[in-house]
Amino acid sequence: MTAYEVAVRARAELGEGPTWDAAAGRLIWVDILSCRVHTYDPVSGRRTVRTTEQHVGAAKPRAGGGLVLNLRDGVGLVDPDGTFRMLHHDPVPGRRGNDAAVAPDGSLWAGTMRYDEAPGGGTLVRLTGDGTAETVLSGVAVSNGTGWSPDGRLMYYVDSPTRRIDVFDFDGERITGRRPLARIEEGAGFPDGLTVDADGCVWVALWDGAAVRRYTPDGTLDRVLPLPVRRPTACAFGGPGLTDLYITTARTGLRAPHPLSGSLLVVRDAGRGLPSPAFAG
């Protein structure tokens, strides 16, 4: 079993989207189904919780302070004073926001999915700081992990039911040349959230797989971190040196969840992450 620690003992229904906010020295993560945005300062131990009026798929820091939220009905902004406003309103019955990521240019790539996970019901949308939205992928089932290579020339992406991590060429705004980087074998779970480290390797959480895996840039599996929880959901490097791997977990849908299901876990000195860009809006 991996040498993990419990960063935050919690009972999140669907913990997701860990993101290191370097400016504030804290980790941001969400509990999607409980409509909560959490923060955690590993130095002081200080925690905060903000409740949203809708299911919240992801929360990312903004360049000027505050947060951008991927919500059920679109994308919203929380200003530094706590004021909330919608940036992009796009309600679709039966659909919600899921994972999201900020690209090197500061745009938000926000995924959606249907509550029933119907194939083709989700999308991946690129939003610029002024709220301009462009659908870059349609026909998605469960839009999940998204990340970029250290040189910014590749984008990695997960549509969970495909059991693949895909890679695209990225020109700074657009993606082309979709192809598989790695396939998750039957019985090993489904790929969920991901992060890319300073070596260009892709770390992915395996829903129903009780593990986090690392794949090299050529798609070779070179590390496996077994975990006690059945449903790890996402991972991200954090801490002052970006060396600690934080892992969100879920308890939703489990008859007898492990006592740590829903907690925020951390694996110390797992590697070295990349700084997370802040949303330009």
Residue, then its C-alpha position, 0 to 999 in steps of 0.5 A: m500500500t502507498a505511504y499516504e497521509v490524510a490531509v483532510r478527513a472528510r465525508a465528501e460524496l464526490g470529492e474532485g478537482p484538487t488544484w494548488d493555488a500558489a498565490a494563496g498557498r492553499l489547495i482548492w477542491v470540491d465536493i460536487l454533489s454536496c455543492r461545496v468548494h473547499t480550501y486547505d492550507p497545509v502549513s497552518g491547517r486552516r480550512t474553509v468551505r463555501t456552499t454553492e447554489q448548484h452542483v459544482g464540478a470544479a473550482k480554479p483560482r483567478a489571476g486577480g483573486g477569487l475563483v472560477l466555478n464550473l457549475r450545473d448551468g454554466v461557469g460562474l465567478v467568485d470575486p475576492d470579496g465573495t460576490f458571485r456572478m455568472l460568466h457563461h450561462d448555458p443551462v441544459p436539462g439533465r446536464r452539469g459541469n464536471d472537471a475543468a482545467v486552465a490552459p497555459d493561456g489562461s482560458l478555462w477548459a470546462g467539461t460537462m456530462r449528463y447526470d445519467e452519463a448518456p453517451g454523447g451528452g457532454t462537451l468540452v468548452r473553452l472559455t476566455g477571460d471575457g466569457t467567450a465560449e467555444t465548444v471544442l469537443s462534442g459527443v462526450a460522455v463523461s468529460n474528465g481530466t484535462g492537462w497540458s505538457p510542460d512545453g504546452r504543445l500537447m493536451y491530455y484528456v479523459d472521457s472516462p467511459t472510453r477507458r483511455i487517456d487521449v493526447f492532442d496537439f495544441d497550438g495555444e488555442r486549438i486541439t488537433g490530432r486526437r490519439p490514445l496515449a494509454r488504455i486502462e484495461e478491464g477490471a482496473g477501473f476508469p480514468d478520472g482526473l489527471t495531472v501532468d508533472a514536470d517530467g511530462c508524465v501523466w498521473v491519473a486517478l482510477w475510479d473503481g480502481a483504488a489507485v493512481r497511475r503514472y504514464t510516461p510521455d510515450g504512454t508507458l505505465d511506470r508507477v502505480l500508487p495503490l490506495p485503500v479507497r475504491r474511488p479516487t477521483a483526481c490528483a494534483f501536485g501541491g505544497p511550496g515545492l509542488t512535490d506532494l500529490y493530493i488525491t480527492t476521493a468519493r463515497t457516492g454509490l458505495r454500499a460500504p465505503h472505506p472510512l477514508s472514502g471522501s477524504l483528501l489524501v496526500v502522498r509526500d514527495a511523489g514527484r514534482g508538479l507544474p505550476s497551475p495557471a490562473f484563469a484570466g477572467 
